[in-house]
Amino acid sequence: MTIAPIRREILVGAPVDRTFELFTGHIGAWWPLATYSVFGDGTVGFEDREVVERSGDKSSVWAEVLEWDPPAGLRLSWHPGSDRTEATDLRVTFTPDGDQTLVRVEHAGWEIMSDPAAAANEYGQGWPGVLGGFASFVGSWSAVDR
């Protein structure tokens, strides 16, 4: 059974270089850890070539960086709370649109999951909120930059 990739996008109010930097360099400030995380609190960030959540003395690797192409995009082997063998494929691209940036998420590889349709559905429902939170974060930074 093949499940179509989940595709979501949002236009944010910052130039592409700044958007990439805010997405990757400040993920811990905008990612909704209370809703979408392993521990429900703590921090998350890019560490070397991994995305890592930390809470107290615990840590969980969410993803490994497969491609890093600032400011055009990145690709991750995505498996928060799971083993690397259960990773899906997550691509995030950043496309300039005047002084704004179109952020696109393409999330695929559901067939590796024990219930591919349910996993795709869950992420399909989650990405709009995650991206909306990112857009709000970018807006707050853009207001400070002016």
C-alpha positions as CSV (number, residue, x, y, z in Angstrom):
1,M,0.0,0.0,0.0
2,T,1.4,3.4,-1.0
3,I,0.3,6.5,0.8
4,A,0.6,9.9,-0.9
5,P,3.0,12.4,0.6
6,I,1.5,15.0,2.9
7,R,2.1,18.5,1.5
8,R,1.5,21.7,3.4
9,E,2.7,25.2,2.9
10,I,2.5,28.7,4.4
11,L,3.7,32.1,3.3
12,V,5.7,33.9,6.0
13,G,6.6,37.5,6.3
14,A,10.4,37.4,6.1
15,P,13.1,37.0,3.4
16,V,14.2,33.5,2.6
17,D,17.6,33.7,4.3
18,R,16.0,34.9,7.5
19,T,13.2,32.4,7.3
20,F,15.6,29.4,7.0
21,E,17.7,30.7,9.9
22,L,14.6,31.2,12.1
23,F,13.2,27.7,11.2
24,T,16.5,25.9,11.9
25,G,18.3,28.1,14.4
26,H,15.3,28.8,16.6
27,I,13.2,25.7,16.3
28,G,13.0,25.4,20.1
29,A,11.3,28.8,20.3
30,W,8.5,28.1,17.9
31,W,7.9,24.3,17.9
32,P,4.8,23.4,20.0
33,L,6.5,21.0,22.4
34,A,3.4,20.8,24.7
35,T,1.5,19.2,21.8
36,Y,4.1,17.6,19.5
37,S,7.1,16.2,21.4
38,V,8.4,13.1,23.1
39,F,8.5,14.5,26.7
40,G,6.0,17.3,26.5
41,D,8.4,19.9,27.8
42,G,12.1,20.8,27.6
43,T,13.8,22.0,24.5
44,V,14.4,21.0,20.9
45,G,17.2,22.0,18.6
46,F,19.5,21.1,15.8
47,E,22.7,19.6,17.2
48,D,25.3,18.7,14.6
49,R,23.3,16.7,12.1
50,E,20.4,15.7,14.3
51,V,17.3,17.3,15.7
52,V,17.3,16.5,19.5
53,E,14.7,17.0,22.2
54,R,16.0,17.3,25.8
55,S,14.1,17.3,29.0
56,G,16.2,17.2,32.2
57,D,18.7,14.3,31.8
58,K,16.6,12.7,29.1
59,S,17.1,13.1,25.3
60,S,15.4,11.9,22.2
61,V,16.7,12.1,18.6
62,W,13.8,13.2,16.4
63,A,15.7,13.2,13.1
64,E,19.0,13.0,11.2
65,V,19.8,15.7,8.6
66,L,20.1,14.0,5.2
67,E,20.4,17.3,3.2
68,W,21.3,20.8,4.3
69,D,21.0,23.5,1.6
70,P,20.6,26.9,3.1
71,P,18.4,28.8,2.4
72,A,16.7,26.6,-0.2
73,G,15.8,23.7,2.1
74,L,16.6,20.7,4.1
75,R,15.7,17.0,4.3
76,L,15.4,14.9,7.4
77,S,15.0,11.3,8.3
78,W,12.1,12.0,10.7
79,H,11.3,9.7,13.7
80,P,10.4,11.5,16.9
81,G,9.9,9.0,19.7
82,S,10.8,6.1,17.4
83,D,13.8,4.2,16.3
84,R,15.7,5.3,13.1
85,T,14.4,2.2,11.4
86,E,10.9,3.7,11.5
87,A,11.9,7.1,9.9
88,T,9.8,8.9,7.4
89,D,11.2,11.4,4.8
90,L,10.6,15.0,5.6
91,R,11.6,17.8,3.1
92,V,11.2,21.5,3.9
93,T,11.8,24.0,1.2
94,F,12.0,27.8,1.3
95,T,11.1,29.8,-1.8
96,P,11.4,33.5,-2.0
97,D,8.2,35.5,-2.8
98,G,9.2,39.1,-2.8
99,D,10.1,40.0,0.7
100,Q,8.2,37.0,2.0
101,T,9.0,33.2,1.9
102,L,6.8,30.3,0.9
103,V,7.6,27.4,3.3
104,R,6.7,24.0,2.0
105,V,6.7,20.7,3.9
106,E,6.5,17.4,2.1
107,H,6.3,14.4,4.4
108,A,6.5,10.9,2.8
109,G,7.6,7.4,3.5
110,W,4.5,6.3,5.4
111,E,4.9,2.6,4.4
112,I,7.5,2.1,7.1
113,M,5.0,2.8,9.8
114,S,2.9,0.0,11.4
115,D,-0.3,1.9,10.4
116,P,0.7,4.0,7.4
117,A,-2.8,5.6,6.9
118,A,-3.2,6.6,10.5
119,A,0.3,8.1,10.7
120,A,-0.2,10.1,7.5
121,N,-3.5,11.3,8.7
122,E,-2.1,12.4,12.1
123,Y,0.8,14.3,10.5
124,G,-1.5,15.8,7.9
125,Q,-3.7,17.2,10.7
126,G,-0.6,18.4,12.7
127,W,1.5,20.2,10.1
128,P,-0.9,23.2,9.6
129,G,-0.8,24.0,13.3
130,V,3.0,23.6,13.4
131,L,3.5,25.8,10.4
132,G,1.0,28.4,11.7
133,G,3.0,28.6,14.9
134,F,6.1,29.1,12.9
135,A,4.5,31.9,10.8
136,S,3.5,33.7,14.0
137,F,7.0,33.4,15.3
138,V,8.4,34.8,12.1
139,G,5.9,37.7,12.3
140,S,7.1,38.5,15.9
141,W,10.7,38.5,14.8
142,S,10.0,40.5,11.7
143,A,8.3,43.2,13.8
144,V,11.5,43.5,15.9
145,D,13.7,43.7,12.8
146,R,11.9,46.7,11.5
